[in-house]
Amino acid sequence: MCLIVLMLTAAACGGSEVVNQNKAPAAASPASSNTNRAAANKSAPAAAKPSGATLEVTSTPPGAAVILLALDEGGASPPQPKGTTPAMITGLAPGKYTVDIEKPGYKYYQKDVSVKDGQTVKVNGALRKE
């Protein structure tokens, strides 16, 4: 009870300020909100366009292993496993590649492809039973 009286008569009890903790903070003025949004927009980086090429690899039947070899003038790179079909391989450097699609009990499928920056190339291997 004394607390309620104290809050109502803070000046009389020697208090210099009464703070209502249940009150929501004052909303920012529209002008300051626009300024804050503009500052945030300037500091936010622009959305970068994804670089590199993409290979979309599918097979019939699905679930085959995807192996990628990069080709250059010196030959082929070591084989790189890239999961199973269907597979999406992104961020590839422009150039020539060999795509191998393999599944036990089936003959492997192999295709050479050339890709350019920003391009998506689809490879669909129809695997035949051995």
N, C-alpha and C positions, 0 to 999 in steps of 0.2 A: 504494500500500500504506500509506503514511504517513497518507493521508487517511482511510482506514478506521479506523486506530488512533486518529487524532485525533478522529473523530466518537465513537468508543466511549469515549474518555477525555478528553472536552472539559474536564471539571472539572479534571483533572490538568494540562492544558496552559494553564490560565488562562482558558478559555472559560466564560462564565456560563450559556449556554443552548445546547442542541442542538435544531435545528429539523429535522424530517423533512419534506422538501419533496415526498415521494412520497405522503404521507398525505393523504387527502381531508379537507376541513374538516368540523368537527363539525356535525351537523344541528341546526337550531334546535329548541328544545323545543316541544312541541305548544301550550303556553300562549302562547308568544311568536308562533308561527305564526298562531294564531287572532286574536291582537291585530293583527298586521300585515294579515291579510286583512280584518278589520273596518275598519281605517283606510283600506285601499285601496277598499273598497266605499263608504265615506262620501265619499271624494273623487271617485269616478267619477260622471260625470253620468248621469242617468236617460235611457234611450232616448226620444228625442223622437218623438212621433207625427207622421208626415208631414202637412204642412198643404197645403191647396189641393185643387183638383179635378183629375181626370184625364180625358182624352179618349183613347179607344182607337179609332183610325181604320184601317179596312181597305177594300179595294176589290177588285172583280172587273173586269178582271184586276189583279193586284198590281203594285206598282212605279210607282204614280201619285204625282204631286207633291201634298203636303198644304200648303194655305195657310190660315192662321187670321187672322180679323179679329175683334177685340174690339168689341162694340157697347155704346154707352152712350147717354144722352139727347142727347148732342151729335153723335152719328153713329158712324161706324166708325173704328177705328184704322187705321194703315197696314197693308197685308198683311204677314204674317210667315210666311216659309217654314218648315215644320216637318219636312222630310225627305220620305221616300216611304213608301207603304203597304207593309206594315203599320207603323203608327207609334203610339207611346205618348207622349202629351203630358201631362206632370205639372206640379204646382205652379201650376195656374191659379187666379186669383182668382175667387171666385164671381161669376157674372154671365151675360150673354148673348154668344154668339159665332156667327160664320158660319164653317162649315168648307167650303172649296172643295177638290175632288179633281179633278186635271187630268192627262190623259195624251195625248200627240200621237196623232192618228188617232181620238180618241174625243170625244164630247160631254162637257163638264164636268158634274160633280155638285156640287150646293150644298145645304147644310142648315143651318138655324138651330137652335142648341141653347142650353139654359139649364143651368148647372151650379151645384151647391152645394158648400161646403167638405166634403172627405172623400168626395165622390161620384165614381163612375166612370161615364161616359156612353160608350156604344159607337155609332159611326157607321160604317155599311157602305154604300159607294157602288157600285152596279152601273153601270159605264160602258158606254155603247152606242157602237158604231162610227159614225163620221160618214158 
